Amino acid sequence: MKKHLKKYPLFLLLFICTLLLTSCSRDPKNFTCGNLTVTLNKTFTESNHSGFDLYASSENIIFSVVEESEENLEFSGYTISGLKGYCDEILSLNNVSSDKLIQRNDYYYFTNTKTISGAKYTYVHCMYYGSGSYWICEFVCKTKNYDNYKDDIFKWADSVTIQ
């Protein structure tokens, strides 16, 4: 009987620690670049990476943003007709079949996988329009972890707002 009572406080302590760690990692945290804001969570930290307007990473997921203004695209010779036209151009540039493009809420996305240094990664490319710019938001994680993070990734993608 005494052994059982000694295990109970240890179990309770482990349960409380697990609950606190899990709830803290889920706390929302906003990240902003230009007119775009996304709500991720506090496990993400922002850093500067060349070629990205926003780059944030956690232990298992990388999130990045690139903004392309209509003016710069036009100056570069592109004739883009709305968000769908922009998405079609991105698919073409990446040699991705247009049937992989999916509309969700007010954005489009597609997924693909790449193997880098022997590890397989899943990329979720989300494309938005707002404030005279097109935005590509990309989530990257190891393919073996994708099913665990898929719901979170789309929750975060759905949280994107452009002022």
Summary of the structure (lengths in Angstrom):
residues: 163
radius of gyration: 20.0
end to end distance: 63.0
largest distance: 79.6
contacts: 432
relative contact order: 0.15
helix: 37%
strand: 39%
